[in-house]
Amino acid sequence: CPGSTIKFIDNSKYNPTGWNWDIQPSSFSFTNGTTKNYRNPEIIFNTVANYTVTLTASNSNGTDQLIKTNYIHAGKLIVQLSGITSDSTVCGCNLINFPLAASGASNYTFFIERPDKINYTVLSDSIFLSLIAAEKKNGSFNSLIKVTGTQGTCSSSDSIEMKISMPANDDIANAIRLSPGRNAGFTNICASVETNEAAPNIVTLKNTIWFKFQAPSSGFVSIDTHGFNDRIAVYDATSYLNLISGNSSTYKLIASNDDRSTSDNTALISNLTVEPYKNYWLQLDGSGGATGNCVIDLLTNSLELYPNPSSGEINVIISNNNDGNAEVQVVSVSGKIFYSNVFNVTKENNTFKFNLSNYSAGLYFLVVRINGSTMKTKLLLK
């Protein structure tokens, strides 16, 4: 920065006793009592220019010279952050004392846009970033990292928009609940593996994400995945803590699959026997370290409704292994049909609402017929 004091440092070997500093052009001055013959002179550059610096060092054995052409640029500071390029993606699991370094000035001030999600420490010209562990469950986010460098009266800034990527269900404690039918929008990109995480035998985990689901009333479920070369496993455990305990006796692996066929490397578990209404855990990993986006179909032949008892507003989940038209009836205990409708059921659309608030309080049956099967459950109006 023009007008700022710069200290030059001589690193010559063999104990020189004499020095001569020559700087071109001559629009500079020595300061703080130093001269061109000081070992470590202090210099002020007065105008905007590129300066060539020559140092001649001498001792009783002779002299040596080093020339640095256009070595000094006096003018506007050019401050830069290095460590990643702008708009780069960093996996949240790698954000542990992640370093970014600044250059181009004498002093630096850092600003971080998301201190609620990232802890940081500053050491001279560097900042070290660490993800706050509790933020993993909230998923990916962006953070602007900015540095302002100063030297004398000059200042300059640089910034990087850092994209921190992580699946919200990377940790078992943050497992996402699956609903009957199609569940989409998941990825194991930037996922990690927890210490002592449960795994099928002879499997090395790479990038796992976790789900949980409630077993349907039918006692059977199929789990069909789409998207990339994945593998899945289903566990029976009372708590997520069992699955990271390192003690396999505290949980039970009840099913797993890697490749549904020789020509299809997505995972499929068909007609798994489960205990109705019990909660289970689903682990999804990329086979051989593969990563990608995936869709999970939780297929059952079941009928669920809520709330039950109800004051009239009913939500019905109709699950079937295949798409189809569902004939829905509300029937009294005596067999009288009070409500009838037909809904088109698909994997993507299998939850329906209707209102029975005009009907008398009491016990009814909800009957659904779809694709040749009939499902029936009790409904209590209050």
Salt bridges, closest charged atoms under 4 A:
ASP10 OD2 - ARG39 NE 2.95
ASP116 OD2 - ARG114 NH2 2.80
GLU135 OE1 - LYS117 NZ 2.67
ASP170 OD2 - LYS136 NZ 3.29
ASP171 OD1 - LYS136 NZ 3.04
ASP224 OD2 - HIS226 NE2 3.60
ASP224 OD1 - ARG260 NH2 2.53
ASP236 OD2 - LYS278 NZ 2.81
ASP264 OD2 - ARG260 NE 3.54
GLU275 OE1 - LYS278 NZ 3.94
ASP285 OD2 - ARG231 NH2 3.01
ASP297 OD1 - ARG182 NE 2.80
ASP297 OD2 - HIS226 NE2 2.90
GLU348 OE2 - ARG182 NH1 2.71
